[in-house]
Amino acid sequence: MSPKLQVSSIDSYIDKKVMIKVIDCAANTNVSIHASTYDEEHKKFSSYATFIANDDGVVDVSSQKPVEGTYDKADPFGLFWSMDYTDSKWGDYYQKSSSDKVSITLVLKVNEEEKDTVTIYRHFYMEGVVKETVQHHQLKGTLFHPEEQGSYPAVLVLSGSDGGMQEHAAALLASKGYTALALVYFGMEGVPKDLEEIPLEYFQEATRWLKHHEYVNGDIHVIGYSRGGELALLLGATFDDYQSIIAGVPSAYITPGMKNGIFAPITSWVFHQEALPAIKFKYPLSMMFSSIKNWLIKKPISFSAIWEKTLKNQEKTAESRISVENIHAPIMFISGGDDQLWPSNRYVNMMEKTRKNLKEPYQDRYLYYENAGHFLSFPYSFVNLPTNVFMQVGGGMTMTFGGTKEANADAAKDSWDKILEFLAENDRE
């Protein structure tokens, strides 16, 4: 008999565990499993793990620790999250935002000889979920809802500084029984090119449209990440429309807008045609020199040094603070202790103190992942996709967003379970 792969399911949801085994091996032999997939920019990501077959000639990936590989603990998700872009020293960001299924190829090798190959498909939605393109007046996005006629709680899904929309996140929520709108507000045709002068009334209109949709029971949750987390909190502080708010690695302040993907001294949000005040960046000379040095020696660059100097004078930043005390709904905050884009732990800690001083505190939840970085949770991180630490940003420059692949993967898994619990807790019966 020849060794072969045994996979519990060829087609499954992205958040479900897949049981991978190798059977029919010679006892106590070394076998390797190699995994690979491509992101939406056609970059190849890959991983591998080498195991020793037991006396019965079996390897069980979910319970066995690799003797060698891209991860080093018994982990049923290890071959997925440890995949990395191999054409770069530091790896790269895994681009995924569409709701299309992900194909992952598993190759079994014994003594470097290929013995078996299986391709599995990981889905964000399958039968029973409807996908609809939304173009309503100025609104643009993609809506997913259960196929069965009924009224469901709704989730408004907000993208971050990369713009576009998080279709895959909305699709997965729909598979859990939600009507979910992946809203686009910049970075695509029909909406502004840059994160600049985006009116909050646009999101108010989207919320009202979603609230009255025939597949919605009137409950609207909002979830955003990074700049989208900042926006989710700002919407909650401005409009009293949300059943709950989930803010992943958010800012506690209004941050300046962006031009061509980088921060710029422009307004990000406007309300009643008035610009909302943003913090003014202070760039320390030490960071400028460090960035140039790291660029020259091809070492990843961090933005974290900006914030200490920028936030030093609290009186000057006070007017740009998001008034989380005005949010009349429970909030889930998610942050990373090694966030290298901005100090999300510090921000969330500050907002926690504010919220806990309310006369009638809400049932907020605070998730602090001390070893994780910026990309650590849904809707930007899924435990069965390659985790993100670095990003190639052009000109030979690499940015680090903090954490490790393992720490970010652990946070993604833990926080996804807690996000679903939080949504369920705040759905009205």
N, C-alpha and C positions, 0 to 999 in steps of 0.2 A: 504493500500500500504506500501511496505517496502522501506526504503531509498536505493538509488543505485547511483553508480558513472556514470557520463556521460563525456566521453573523446572525444575531437574533432577529434583525429586521433590515431588509434592504431599503424600505421606505418607512420613514418615521419623522416625527416632529423634531425640530432642532433642539428642543430642551429636554428630550427624553434620552435616558441612558440606552446605549447600544451594547449588547454583550458580544464581545469578540473572543473567540477561542481558536486555537490551533489544535487539530486532532490528527491522529495517525502518524505521530512522530516516533522516531526511535527514542527510547527512554534516555533522559539526561543529556540530550543533545541541545546545542544552541540554535535557536531559530530567531529570525528577525522579521518584524513587520514594519513596512514603510508606508506612510500615509502621505497623500498629496492632494492639493486642490488648487484652483485658480480664483483670484478675486475678480472684481468687475473691471479692473484695468489689465486683466490677463497676466498678472504677475503670479508666478508659481510659488506656492507655499508647501513646505514638506517637513516631515518629522520621521523618527524611527525609534524603535525600542527592540532590544535583544533580550530574550528570556531563555531559561533552561527548562526544557520539558520535564514533567514529573515522571514517576515510574510507569504511569499509564500512557506516556507519550502525549500528554495534553498540556497546553498552556492556556490559562484563563487570565486575560488581560485585566479584568476588573479586580482581581484579588492578588495578582503577582507583581512583585517589584522588579523592574528591569535590571539586568546586570550592566547594561549600557544603554545610552539613548539620549533623546532630547528632553527627557524628564526622568526623575529618579525615585519615584514613590509609586506604590500600588494605587492606580487611579484609572477608573473606567473611561475618563475623559482625556487622559494624558496625551494620547496620540493626536487629539484634535487641537487642544489649546496650545500645545508646544510647537505646532507647525510654524515655520518662519520662512521669510523670503530669503532664499539662498544666494541671490545675486548681489548681495550687499553685506559688508562686514557687520553692520549693526542691524540688519533686517529692515523692514519697512511696515507701514500701516496697511492692514488688510481692509481694502475698500469693499464695503457691502452696505447697500441701502435699499435695493429692490426686493420685491417679494418672491423672486424666482428661487427655486430650490437650489441647494448647494450639492454638488457632486464631489464625493471624496473617494479616491481610489486607494485600496489597500493591497499591497503586494507582499506576499510571503516568500522569504528567502531562507535557504539552508546552505551554509558554506558558500554564500554569495550566488548561489544558483536559484533562479526564480522557480517556485513550485506552484504558486496559485495566485490568482488575482480576483478581487471582488470590488465592484463599485457600488457604493451605497448613496442614497439620496436623502438629504435632510430638508424637511419642509417647514415653512412658516405657516402655511395653510394648505388644506386639502379639500376634499369634498365636504360640503356642508357650510362652506363660507363663500360669500359673494364679494367680488371686487368691482368697484365702480369708480370711474374717473369723475372728479368733481370740478365743475366750472360754473359757479353760481355768482353772477354779477362779477365782483372783483376776486372772489375766493377761488383758490386753486389747490388741489390736493388729490388724494386717493382715499376712498372710503372702503372699509371692509366691515361686513356684518354677517351674523349667522343667517343661513339660508331660510331656516324655518321662520315663518311669520310670527312676530312678537315684538314686545317692547323690552329693550335691553339697556343696561347702564352704558354710558358712552365715555370714551377717552379721547381727548385731544392730544395728539403726539407732536411735539415741537422739536425741530432740528436745532443743531448748534451752529458754530461759526463756519461750518462747511456748507451751510445752506441746503437747498434741495429739500427732500423729505425722507422720512424714515418709514418707507413702505413695509419693510420686513417686520418692524416692531408692531405696526398697526395690524398686520396680518396675523401675527402670533396672538395678539390680544383678542382678535375676533375668534380665533380658534378656542379661546377660553370663555367665550360667551359675551363678549363686549362688542359694541359697535364703535369702531375706532377710526378716527380721521387723521391721516398723516398729512399735515398742513404744510404747504410751502409758502414762505414769505419773502425769500430772496434767493438769488442764485440759479434761477431757471427762467425760461421764456415766459413772459406774461407777468412777471413780478420784478422788483428792483434787482439789478445785477449785484449790488453790494449791500452789506449790512449798514444801511445809512438811511436815517429819517423814515423808519418804519412806523406807521401810525398804529397805536394800540387799538384804535377803532376797528382795524382789520380783524384783529383777534376777537374782539367783541362780536362782530358780525358772524365770524365763524362759529363762535360759541352759541349764538342765538339760532343759527341755521341748524347746527347739530342737535341742539336741545329740542327742536320741533320736528326732527326727522321722524318718519313713520316707524323706524326700527329703534327708537330711543324712548326710554321711560321718563325722561326729564332730568336724570342725574348726569352731570358732566364732571369727570375727573380730568385733570391736566397733568401731563408728564413732560418734563424737559430736561435736557442734559447740557452742562457747561453753559454756553450763552443761552441755550434753551431753558436751563434751570433758572438762570437769572430772570429770563422772560416769564417763566411760570410763576415765580414769586411776585414779580412786578404786576402781572395780570391779577393775581389773587389779592394784592394790596390795592388795586384800582377798581376792580369789579367784584361784586359779591355774587358770583355765578357758579362757583365750583363746590362740588361735594367733597373733594380732597385734592391735594396738590402733592406731586412727587418731584423733588428737585435733586437731580444728580450733580454732584460736584459744582454747586452753584456759586456765584459771587453774591456777596452781601451788599454790593454797591452796583450802581449802574455803570457799566464799562463803556468806554468810547466805541465808536463804530469801526468798521473795517473797510479797507480798500484793497482789492486784489488779494484777499486772504491775510492781510496783516493789519494790526491795530493802526488807527489813524486819528488825528485830532478832529473828528467829525461826530455829529450826533447820531446815536444809534436808534433811539426811540423818540417819538413825538406823540403828544396827546393834546387834543383840541388845537392842533396846529402849532403848539409850543414845544420847543425842544426840552427834553428832560435832562437835567444837569448830570454829567458824568464825571467820574474822578479824572484828575489830570495826572498823567504818568510822569514820574521822576526817574530818569535813567541814570543810575550811578556809573561814574567813569570806570570803576572796577569791572562792572558787567560788560561795558563796551569793549574794554581791552581783553577780557576773558573770552568774549564771544569771537573776537577776531582771532585770538590765539587758537581757540578750539576749532574754528573753521580751517585755519591753516594746517593744523595737525590732524584734521579729519576726526575730531572728537565731538560727540553730541553736545548740543547747546541747550541750556535750561533758561527759562524766563523767570525763575523764582526770585532772583535778586531784585527784580523791578519792584516787587510789592512791598518789601520792607521799607524802602525809601518813600514810595508812593503813599503808603498808609500811615506814615510816621506822625503827620499832623492831622489829628482826628477832627479838629475844628474845620479844616478846609475840605475834608471829605464828607462831613456831616450832611450837606445838602444832597449828596448823591446816594446816600444810604437808602436801601429799599425798606420801606416801613412794614416789616413783617408782623408788627403788632396789630396792623389793620387787616390782617388776613383772618376772615371768620370761617375757617375750615381747618381740619387736621392737615398737617404737613408731614411728609416723610422726607428727611434730609439724608443724603448719602455723600460721604466724603472720603478722600484718600490721604493718609498721613504723609505719603511721599509724592504728593501731587507737585509736579515740576512746571505746570503751566501757571497756576495761581494757588494761593494758600486756602484750598477748600476746607481743610480741617479747621483752620483759624476762623474762616467765615462762618461755618456751621456752628462752631462753639459759641461765637458771638451771638448768632441768631437764636441759639438755644437759650442763652441767658435772658435775652429779650422776651422770648415766648413764655418762659417759665415764670416771668414776673407779671404776667397778665392776671387780672382779677379772677377771671374764669378760664384757666388754661384748657387748651384742647388736647385731645389724645394724639399728640405728635409722636413721631418715631425718629430716632437718630441712629444712623448706621455709620460708625467710624471704623474704617479699615486701615489700621496704622501702617501696614507694609505695602499697601496698594498705591497706585499712582492716579493719574487723571482718567484713564480709560478703564473703568472697573465695573460698570454695571449697565444693565438694560436702560435705554434703548440703543446704546452704542456697543455693548459687549454681551456676548452670548457664550456660555461655557463650552459649547461644541464648535466654536469658530476659533481661528487663531487669535490669541490675545495680543494687544497692542501696547508697546512701550516706546518705540522709536518711529519717526516719520522722516522721510526724505522730502525736503522742502525746496529743492532746487539750488543751483549754483554749487553743488557739491556739499551742501549744508545738511546736517542731520539734527533734528530736535529730539530731546528726550522728554517724555511726559510722565516719567516716574514709575515706581513700582518694579516688579519683576513679572515675567509671564505667569509664573505659578501663583504669586500673590494676587494678581489681577484676575486670574481664572477662579481662584477660590472666592474672591469677593463677588464676581459675576454670578456664580452659582448660589451663594448664600443670599445675596440681595434679590435675585429674581424670585426665589421662594417667598421672601418677605414682602416684596412688592405685590405679589398676588394676594397674600394674606391681608395686606393693608387695604387694597382695593375692595376685597370682599367684606372687610370689617366696616367699610364706609359706604357700601351699597345699601340703600333703603330697601326694606322688604316690599 
